[in-house]
Amino acid sequence: GGDHLMLMELAKPLEPGADVSLTVTFEDGSTMAITAQIRDFAGGNESYSPGPHRHG
């Protein structure tokens, strides 16, 4: 729930409470630099794999 970014296949874990700088690139080529705080989320131990998503 809520707006969020999911970071996958990281080289090392991110620690809750740390800030991370990101540059988001949109489909039209525009970019937005943001700083996000890493938050702990117990449900974050789920398994996701990159690739096509199938909903339905």
Buried (B, 14 or more C-beta within 10 A) or exposed (E): EEEEEEEEEEEEEEEEEEEBEEEEEEEEEEEEEEEBEBEEEEEEEEEEEEEEEEEE
